[in-house]
């Protein structure tokens, strides 16, 4: 499994990195790994691209 940064994953999916990070913060998407944050920084999200695509597909097909 190759993990991608939020920027790399967003580029692969054609969405903004900011949106991807926001969806993770809101709990709509689950990153494969969150690194520990330092001082006032929060951790970085790392993504498995195949899993992320599956999560997005489920979000799009989920009834509201």
N, C-alpha and C positions, 0 to 999 in steps of 0.2 A: 504494500500500500504506500503510495507516494502522497505526502501531505503538502497542500498548497497554502500559501498565505492568503489572506482575504483579498488582497489586490490581484494575485495570480488567479484565484478562483473566479473573482468577478470578471476579469478579462476573458476567461474561458467561456463564461456564461453570457457575456454581453450585458451585464448589469453594473451599477456603480458599486464600488467597494463600500461606500458609506451606507448604501441600502442593505447590503449583505450584513454588515456589522450591526446595523439597527435591527434587522430581523432576528439576529442572534440575541441581541440584548432584550428584545421583546419576547423571546422564547418561541418564536415561530419556526426557527431553524436551530439545529444542534450541530455545533462544530465537532469534528473528530477529537480535537484536543484544544484545551485553553492553557497557554503557558502562564506561569506565575507572573504577576506584575511586580514591578519595582516601585519604590517610593510612592509617587502620586500617579503612576501609570497603571492602567489596568492591563491584564494579560492580553496576549495576542491570540487570535483565533487561528486554528489550522484546520484545513478542510480536506476530506477525501472527496474528490470530484464526483465519483460515481454515486456515493451516498448522498451528496448534496443535490445532485440531479434528481435522485429518487424523492428526496424530501420536497423539492420544489414541485415536482409532478403531483405529489399527494396534496400539497397546498392548493394547487390549481384545480384539482378535481374534487376537492372537499366541498360538500354542500354548505352553504352559509346559513 
